[in-house]
Structure formats: C-alpha cells, structure tokens
Amino acid sequence: MPKVSLAFFMVAPVYGLIGMVWGVIMGATNDHAMSPAHAHLNLLGLVLMSIMGTFYALAGARASARLAWINFWLSNAAIVIMIPTLTQVLTATPDQMPTLIPIISIGELLAVLGLGTFLASVVSVWRAKDA
C-alpha cells in the first residue's frame, strides 16, 4: 500500500474520533449549536479522507505520488483551518465576522483545491493506458 494511503488512513480515524466525541458531548449537553462544524469534520475528515486513501491504495503506482501528497496536505490544511474557524463563525457577533470570513474562506479554498487535486489524480489514473 502506498505511504500516502496510510497517511490518509492515519488521519481519517483521528478526525472521526474527534467528531464522535464532539457529537457525544453535544448530545449529553443537549447543545447542538456546533452541529454544522461537527458534520463538516465528519464528512471532510473521516469520510472524504477515507475515500481518498482507498482510491490511492487501489490505484497504487498508477497514481501520481506528487499529486497524492499535494491532495493530502491541502485537504488536511483545509480541515485544520476551516473547522475551528467555523466553530467561531457559528458563535460570532456581527462585528467579529469581518475578521473570520477571510480565514474561513482560506480553509474553504484549500478544501476546494484539495478536492480538485483529487479529481486530477482520478482523471490521471483513468486516462493511463494500463487503467
């Protein structure tokens, strides 16, 4: 299995555990104000990272290692920036929003670039002669 696949599989359960514990805390306190951030963490962190890791494991050497690692780092940077900022956005006052919007926008842009890089990897493998 390519090392990049293991990297995706290493971070996915970490994000998943954080998301699960967060969900348990929300349920125990009956405070679901952070549900959008919790859902984004589970979807981007656990689900999408697992899908990407699976793809790179199945594609093996046919996938560009360079694109795969760019995909990994862009996607992780997106999560690390976007999720904490989203929690702040969800509780922000209107005067705090001008500070938060540029930060969360960077995280969103990184997420889009990460998924775009993943798409480029998939297309690259699909177009390969031995695919």
C-alpha positions as CSV (number, residue, x, y, z in Angstrom):
1,M,0.0,0.0,0.0
2,P,1.4,3.4,-0.9
3,K,2.6,5.5,2.1
4,V,0.2,8.3,1.1
5,S,-2.8,5.9,1.5
6,L,-1.6,5.1,5.0
7,A,-1.3,8.8,5.7
8,F,-4.9,9.3,4.7
9,F,-6.0,6.3,6.8
10,M,-4.0,7.6,9.7
11,V,-5.7,11.0,9.9
12,A,-9.2,9.8,9.0
13,P,-9.9,7.9,12.3
14,V,-8.4,10.8,14.3
15,Y,-10.8,13.2,12.7
16,G,-13.6,10.6,13.1
17,L,-12.9,10.2,16.8
18,I,-12.8,13.9,17.4
19,G,-16.1,14.2,15.6
20,M,-17.7,11.3,17.5
21,V,-16.5,12.7,20.9
22,W,-17.8,16.1,19.9
23,G,-21.2,14.5,18.9
24,V,-21.4,12.7,22.3
25,I,-20.7,16.0,24.1
26,M,-23.3,17.8,22.1
27,G,-25.8,15.0,22.8
28,A,-25.0,14.9,26.5
29,T,-25.3,18.7,26.9
30,N,-28.3,19.0,24.5
31,D,-26.4,21.8,22.9
32,H,-26.3,21.3,19.1
33,A,-25.1,24.7,18.1
34,M,-21.9,23.3,16.6
35,S,-23.7,20.6,14.5
36,P,-22.6,22.2,11.2
37,A,-18.9,22.2,12.2
38,H,-19.3,18.6,13.6
39,A,-20.9,17.5,10.3
40,H,-18.1,19.1,8.3
41,L,-15.5,17.5,10.4
42,N,-17.1,14.0,10.0
43,L,-17.7,14.4,6.3
44,L,-14.3,16.0,5.3
45,G,-12.2,14.4,7.9
46,L,-13.5,10.9,8.2
47,V,-15.4,10.1,5.1
48,L,-13.6,12.1,2.4
49,M,-10.1,11.2,3.8
50,S,-11.1,7.6,3.9
51,I,-12.3,7.7,0.3
52,M,-9.2,9.3,-0.9
53,G,-7.0,6.9,1.0
54,T,-8.9,4.0,-0.5
55,F,-8.5,5.4,-4.0
56,Y,-4.7,5.8,-3.7
57,A,-4.5,2.3,-2.2
58,L,-6.4,0.8,-5.2
59,A,-4.6,3.0,-7.8
60,G,-1.2,2.2,-6.4
61,A,1.7,3.2,-8.6
62,R,-0.6,4.4,-11.3
63,A,-1.5,7.5,-9.2
64,S,1.0,10.3,-9.2
65,A,2.6,10.4,-5.7
66,R,3.2,14.1,-6.1
67,L,-0.5,14.8,-6.7
68,A,-1.5,12.4,-3.9
69,W,0.7,14.2,-1.4
70,I,-0.5,17.6,-2.5
71,N,-4.0,16.3,-2.1
72,F,-3.2,15.1,1.4
73,W,-1.7,18.4,2.6
74,L,-4.3,20.7,1.0
75,S,-7.1,18.6,2.5
76,N,-5.6,18.5,6.0
77,A,-4.8,22.2,5.9
78,A,-8.4,22.9,4.9
79,I,-9.7,20.9,7.9
80,V,-7.3,22.4,10.4
81,I,-8.2,25.9,9.3
82,M,-11.9,25.5,8.4
83,I,-13.3,23.6,11.3
84,P,-12.1,25.7,14.2
85,T,-13.0,28.9,12.3
86,L,-16.4,27.5,11.6
87,T,-17.0,27.0,15.3
88,Q,-16.1,30.6,15.8
89,V,-18.4,31.8,13.0
90,L,-21.3,29.9,14.5
91,T,-21.0,31.8,17.7
92,A,-19.7,35.1,16.4
93,T,-21.2,38.5,16.8
94,P,-21.7,40.6,13.7
95,D,-18.7,42.8,14.5
96,Q,-16.4,39.6,14.6
97,M,-17.5,38.3,11.2
98,P,-15.2,40.6,9.1
99,T,-12.2,39.0,10.8
100,L,-13.5,35.4,10.5
101,I,-14.7,35.4,6.9
102,P,-11.3,35.8,5.3
103,I,-9.9,33.0,7.5
104,I,-12.7,30.5,6.8
105,S,-12.5,31.4,3.1
106,I,-8.9,30.3,3.1
107,G,-10.0,27.0,4.6
108,E,-12.8,26.6,2.0
109,L,-10.4,27.4,-0.8
110,L,-7.9,24.8,0.4
111,A,-10.8,22.3,0.6
112,V,-11.8,23.0,-3.0
113,L,-8.2,22.8,-4.1
114,G,-7.7,19.5,-2.3
115,L,-10.8,18.0,-3.9
116,G,-9.7,19.4,-7.3
117,T,-6.3,17.8,-6.8
118,F,-8.1,14.5,-6.0
119,L,-10.1,14.9,-9.2
120,A,-6.9,15.4,-11.2
121,S,-5.5,12.3,-9.6
122,V,-8.6,10.3,-10.5
123,V,-8.6,11.6,-14.1
124,S,-4.8,10.9,-14.4
125,V,-5.3,7.3,-13.4
126,W,-8.4,6.9,-15.6
127,R,-6.5,8.2,-18.6
128,A,-3.5,5.9,-18.0
129,K,-3.1,3.2,-20.6
130,D,-2.9,0.4,-18.1
131,A,-6.0,1.5,-16.1
